[in-house]
């Protein structure tokens, strides 16, 4: 869909372009439509088209469309507490790590994912400008 822009595509078009079967295409499209990333049109001349420019859709948007809110661990979400949160020495750090990953995924657009040179540039930029994580031998 990102490659075709505002052009509407049928399930058969998408199946041919991706080598996925029609039931899989329908399942994927339902998640993308429910998240607002794709617009569906029913009927004989129906199909799917991308809702916004690929530059305006982040990798985070896509992952959250399928997986829901990103959380590496239960304690990385503000409202969740696991059985050992009170005694765990790592729980405080997971929230920050989760936020860092969400920010990076939010900076990478669907357009970027389609261009390996941009992805490589973003990766190098992240290493150069991003916060440093000190690893400690335990």
N, C-alpha and C positions, 0 to 999 in steps of 0.2 A: 504493500500500500504506500509506503514511504517513497518508493521509486517512481510510482505512478502519479503522485500528488493528488489532485482533486478528482482524478478519474475514478469513476465507480467500477468496481470489479465484482463479478459473480463468484459464487463458491467454486464453480468449475474453473474459472480463470485463476483463482488463488491456488486451487489444487494443482493445476498444471504448472504454475510458477514456482511452487514450493515442494512439489512431489509428496505432499501430504494427502491423505484421503479426505473425502467430503465431511464425514462425521467429526474428524479432528479439526478441520477448518471451522466448522460451525461452533464447536466448543471454544476454540481460541477466540473467535470473533465475538461470542457472547460475553466473554470476560472483558474484551477491549471495548465493546459497546457499553457495557454496564459501567465501565470506568470513565466513559466520555472521550476516549481516545479515538474511537471509530464511530462513524455514523452509518446506521443500517437503513436500508429502504426495502420494504416488503413488496412482493408481487412479482409478476412475470418479468418486469424490467428492473427488478430489485438488485441489490448488491450492497457492497460496502465501500466506503471511502474514508480516508484519514480525516480526522476532525480538525486538525491544526497542522501547520507546517512542521516537518520533521525537526526543524531547528527549535521549535517551541515545545517539543516533547522530550522529556529527560529519560535517561535510563531508569531513574528512580520511579518515574510515572509508570513505565512498562512493568517493572518488577512488582510494584505495588498493585497493579491491575490483576496480576495473577496470584500473588502471595499475600496481599494485604500489607499492613504496616510492617516495616523492616525492623526486626529485632533479632540480634544474634543470640541473645540469651533472654530468659524471662526477666532477669533483673535489669536489662537494658531498657525496658519500658518503664515509664514513670509510675504507672498504676499497678504493676505486677510485682509480687513478692513471692519468692519460692520458699521452700521449707527451711533453707539454711541461710537466708539473707542476713539475719542478725549476727551470725558468727562467721560469715564468709569474708575473707580479706580481699577478695577480688571484685566483689559486687559494685563497689564505687567506681571502678575504672571502666566497666563495661558500658555504662551509659555514654561516656565520652567517646569511646571507640565506636559505638553504634552511631552517634551523631556525626563523627568524622566520615564514616562510610556513607551515610545518607547524604552528607554535603557533597562528597565526591561524585556520587551517582547522580545527584541533582545538577552537577556542572557538565555532565556528558550528555549531549543531545542525541536523538535518534539519527540526526544527520551526521554527527561525529562518529557514531558506531559504524556507519556505512563508509567512512573514510579512514583507513588504517593510519595514514600519515598524521591526521589530527589526533587520533587516539594515542599514538606514540608521543606526540608533542605534549598532550595533556598529562601523560604519565610522567614524562621528564619534568614538566612544570610542577607536578605534585611532589615529586621527590626533592626538587630544589627549593620550593617555597613552603611546602607543607610542614606541619609540626613534626618534630623528631620524636620518635618513640624509643626510649632506652630499654633494651632488653637486659634482664638480670638473670644470672644463673641461680636457680633455686636449689 
